[in-house]
Amino acid sequence: MVVAIDGPAGAGKSTIAKKLAERLRFTYIDTGAMYRAVALWALRQNVSWDDMHRMEQLAIAAQIELSPGHIRLNGEDVTEAIRTPEVSNGASKVAVIPGVRRAMVAKQREMGERANVVMEGRDIGTVVFPDADVKIFLDANPQERVRRRLRDVRAQGENISEGQLAAEMKERDRRDSTRSDAPLAQAPDAVYLDSTPLSLDEVEETILKIVRSRVTNGKDFS
Ligand code: DC
């Protein structure tokens, strides 16, 4: 079973997808972390963002392992290293490159075929798993998304102003939703959920209800 959660930065996808996966005992897959890992490698290797061929090679060669709470790139734990604003920005740039997306999508499909998953990203319901059992498009208003992201990055010790973060998020959302290959978009059959006025528990309960309503084979995913 695949539960696909797509939406813009700061909508609350990671928090909710993690909780849902725990609750359902599914595997949680953060696809943004995979693009971030490729961006981190590219930054370390000084590969230019315009070098599409080299970027694709890195994406194909990258050994990315996801385990609860951790991500490894070529054997190294990069869980914290991929959360800097520089890597956020880079991830959105490498994600424009079709060859990079092909490599990531192949890895993501493999993961989704091996286990029941809650997978979050930008193109899960539209491209990676167009036949996902449950598709959610999670959104929140821009000010709220900036507020949430600011809390997260400050908790990680990053010193960034609200104005700077807002500008970076706006640019990233623009790039993510206007690229020609698999832009951020709501799948026609996805449920749109605005998390702005909702608590985390309310979002979780709403999605769980949708998951339960789609489970027809008697399994208890509660
Ligand atoms: O979810 P995130 O902020 O960690 O994602 C980082 C970037 O990766 C985001 O700006 C766009 C890209 N991304 C993507 O293009 N497709 C996905 N399925 C997930 C992320």
Boltz pocket constraint, residues with backbone or C-beta under 6 A from the ligand:
constraints:
  - pocket:
      binder: B
      contacts: [[A, 9], [A, 31], [A, 32], [A, 33], [A, 35], [A, 36], [A, 88], [A, 91], [A, 92], [A, 95], [A, 120], [A, 121], [A, 122], [A, 123], [A, 124], [A, 172], [A, 176], [A, 182]]
      max_distance: 6.0
